[in-house]
Amino acid sequence: MKYKKSRMTFLNHSFRECVEQVESLAELRAEYADKPADERRMAADWEYHSSVAGRLFDDALAQAGQPGFGEPHWPEGVLALAIDPTFAPALLTVGSIEYQLGRKEEGMKLFMQLTELPPDEPDLPEIIDKAGDFLLGEGDYERACALYAAAEAAFPDEAVYPIGLGYGLGELGRYEEAVAKARRADEIEPHSHLHLNDLGWALYEAGHLEEAEETLQRAVDLSPDDYELARNNLDIVRESLQGGAQED
């Protein structure tokens, strides 16, 4: 294969295309492919965090009216992911950039690769949840649900995945399925005021007002004093119950 020597950029080409066709990235991938996994990971981690630090430093210089050291050719995470294609923070970062550049399927492929990593990958639940939360924030509930469902299937003992999946299902109007996922999170981590609040709200959206009231009262009883969400949701449910009673 002939590598592209032109200024092929990430703005117009996906990470997959760049790492296959740009000489510097292809050579970087090949250089580390046969190295021990821990050495590859260390190099990727250093590259990832040094690129973030470099951007912040250049931003600070720009705000002060000083010239920086020049804009990097590749966005954050690209070089790290070229070094180690299983480096979770770079999968999250590059996937998010792909999505924001309009290459949603490319971004989703990188997000889904997170669900194929081993369960002992550092901070994996938090990173996958950040990817899911990113999709939820974009209003892309279908893709968010697909990601959380894949993560739940791969790591069934993590409560964060049914929580995220339940939220996405609720936004899609699939309320009974959202209730089931909220129940699952409560099974994994029982007596959590956060999970009980989610379950109570899901029950409310599904029209199960009496059980929603009971569940949210349990959430309130377990909540710290500064947690207002369960109390506010309980007030909403009780107003709905009173309104229904008045209509009867």
C-alpha positions in Angstrom: 0.0 0.0 0.0 1.2 3.5 -0.8 0.8 5.9 2.1 -0.6 9.3 1.5 2.1 12.0 1.9 -0.3 14.9 1.4 -1.8 16.8 4.3 -4.5 14.3 4.9 -6.3 15.6 8.0 -8.7 14.3 10.5 -11.2 16.9 9.5 -12.0 15.1 6.3 -10.9 11.6 6.9 -11.8 9.1 9.6 -9.2 7.8 12.1 -9.4 4.4 10.4 -8.5 5.9 7.0 -5.8 8.0 8.5 -4.1 5.2 10.4 -4.1 3.0 7.3 -3.0 5.6 4.7 -0.9 8.3 6.5 2.7 7.2 6.7 3.5 8.7 10.1 0.5 7.0 11.8 0.9 3.7 10.0 4.6 3.6 11.0 3.6 4.4 14.6 1.0 1.6 14.6 3.6 -0.8 13.2 6.3 0.3 15.6 4.3 -0.6 18.6 2.3 -3.5 17.3 4.9 -6.1 18.4 5.9 -4.4 21.6 4.8 -5.8 25.0 1.3 -4.7 26.0 2.5 -2.8 29.0 5.1 -0.8 27.0 2.5 0.0 24.4 0.0 1.2 27.0 2.6 3.3 28.8 3.5 5.0 25.5 -0.1 5.6 24.6 -0.9 7.0 28.1 2.1 9.4 27.9 1.1 10.6 24.4 -2.5 11.1 25.4 -1.8 13.2 28.4 1.1 15.1 26.9 -1.1 16.1 24.0 -3.8 17.4 26.4 -1.2 19.3 28.4 0.3 20.8 25.2 -3.1 22.0 24.0 -3.8 23.6 27.4 -0.4 25.3 27.4 -0.9 26.6 23.8 -4.4 27.8 24.8 -3.0 29.7 27.8 -0.3 31.3 25.6 -3.0 32.3 23.0 -5.1 34.0 25.7 -2.1 35.9 26.8 -1.4 37.1 23.3 1.7 35.0 23.0 2.5 32.6 20.1 2.3 28.9 20.9 4.4 26.1 19.7 2.1 25.5 16.7 -1.1 23.6 16.3 -0.7 19.9 16.4 -1.5 18.1 13.2 -3.7 15.5 15.0 -6.4 16.0 17.5 -6.1 14.7 21.1 -6.1 10.9 21.3 -5.3 10.2 17.7 -1.6 9.4 18.2 -2.3 7.5 21.4 -4.9 5.4 19.6 -2.4 4.8 16.8 0.0 3.5 19.4 -2.5 1.4 21.3 -5.9 0.6 19.6 -7.3 -0.6 22.9 -6.5 2.5 25.0 -9.9 3.3 26.4 -9.5 7.1 27.0 -8.4 7.5 23.4 -11.3 5.4 22.1 -13.6 7.8 24.0 -11.9 10.9 22.8 -11.5 10.0 19.1 -14.9 8.5 19.0 -16.4 11.7 20.3 -14.5 13.8 17.7 -15.6 11.5 14.9 -19.2 11.9 15.9 -18.9 15.7 16.2 -17.4 15.8 12.8 -20.5 14.1 11.4 -18.9 10.6 11.1 -21.4 9.1 13.6 -21.0 5.5 12.6 -17.2 5.8 12.8 -17.6 7.3 16.3 -20.0 4.6 17.3 -17.6 1.9 16.2 -14.9 3.2 18.5 -17.4 3.5 21.3 -18.5 -0.1 20.8 -14.9 -1.2 21.0 -15.0 -0.1 24.6 -17.4 -2.9 25.4 -15.0 -5.5 24.0 -12.2 -4.6 26.4 -11.4 -6.8 29.4 -13.2 -5.9 32.6 -10.0 -5.0 34.4 -9.3 -2.1 32.0 -8.7 0.9 34.3 -11.8 3.2 34.7 -13.7 1.3 32.1 -17.2 1.7 33.5 -16.7 5.4 33.9 -15.3 5.7 30.4 -18.2 3.8 28.8 -20.7 5.8 30.8 -19.1 9.0 29.5 -19.5 7.7 25.9 -23.1 6.9 26.6 -23.7 10.2 28.3 -22.2 11.9 25.3 -24.7 10.2 23.0 -27.6 11.0 25.4 -26.5 14.6 25.4 -26.6 14.6 21.6 -30.2 13.3 21.8 -29.0 10.2 20.0 -31.0 7.8 22.2 -31.0 4.9 19.9 -27.2 4.7 19.7 -26.9 5.4 23.4 -29.2 2.5 24.1 -27.2 0.3 21.8 -24.0 1.1 23.6 -25.4 0.6 27.1 -27.0 -2.6 26.0 -23.8 -4.0 24.7 -22.0 -2.9 27.8 -24.6 -4.5 30.0 -24.3 -7.8 28.1 -20.5 -7.8 28.4 -20.4 -6.7 32.1 -23.7 -7.7 33.7 -22.7 -6.9 37.2 -22.2 -3.2 36.7 -25.2 -1.0 37.7 -24.1 2.0 35.6 -25.1 0.3 32.3 -28.8 -0.6 33.1 -29.1 2.9 34.6 -27.9 4.5 31.4 -30.0 2.1 29.3 -33.1 2.8 31.3 -32.7 6.5 30.9 -32.3 6.2 27.1 -35.3 3.8 26.9 -37.4 6.3 28.9 -36.5 9.1 26.4 -37.7 6.8 23.6 -41.0 6.3 25.4 -40.3 2.7 26.2 -41.3 3.1 29.8 -41.9 -0.5 30.8 -38.5 -1.5 29.6 -37.0 1.5 31.4 -38.6 0.2 34.6 -37.1 -3.2 34.1 -33.6 -1.7 33.7 -34.1 0.5 36.8 -35.1 -2.6 38.8 -32.0 -4.4 37.5 -29.7 -1.5 38.8 -31.4 -1.7 42.2 -30.8 -5.5 42.2 -27.1 -5.0 41.5 -26.6 -2.2 44.1 -29.6 -2.4 46.5 -30.5 0.3 48.9 -29.0 3.1 46.8 -31.1 6.3 47.0 -29.9 7.1 43.4 -31.1 3.9 41.9 -34.4 4.1 43.9 -34.9 7.6 42.6 -34.4 6.4 39.0 -36.7 3.5 39.6 -39.4 5.7 41.1 -39.3 8.1 38.2 -39.4 5.3 35.7 -42.4 3.9 37.5 -44.0 7.3 37.3 -43.4 7.6 33.6 -44.9 4.2 33.1 -48.0 5.2 35.0 -47.5 3.0 38.1 -48.1 5.9 40.5 -48.7 4.0 43.8 -45.5 2.0 43.4 -43.6 5.1 42.3 -44.7 7.0 45.4 -43.6 4.1 47.6 -40.2 3.7 45.9 -39.5 7.5 45.9 -40.3 7.6 49.6 -37.7 4.9 50.2 -35.3 7.0 48.1 -36.0 10.0 50.3 -35.5 8.0 53.5 -32.1 6.9 52.3 -31.0 10.2 50.8 -28.6 12.7 52.4 -30.1 16.0 53.4 -28.7 17.8 50.4 -30.2 15.4 47.8 -33.4 17.1 46.6 -34.2 15.2 43.4 -36.0 12.3 45.1 -38.0 14.8 47.2 -38.9 16.8 44.2 -39.9 13.7 42.2 -42.0 12.5 45.1 -43.9 15.8 45.2 -44.6 15.4 41.5 -46.0 11.9 42.0 -48.1 12.9 44.9 -49.6 15.8 43.0 -50.5 13.4 40.2 -52.1 11.0 42.7 -54.1 13.8 44.2 -55.2 15.0 40.8 -56.3 11.6 39.9 -58.2 11.2 43.2 -60.0 14.5 42.6 -61.1 13.5 39.1 -62.6 10.3 40.6 
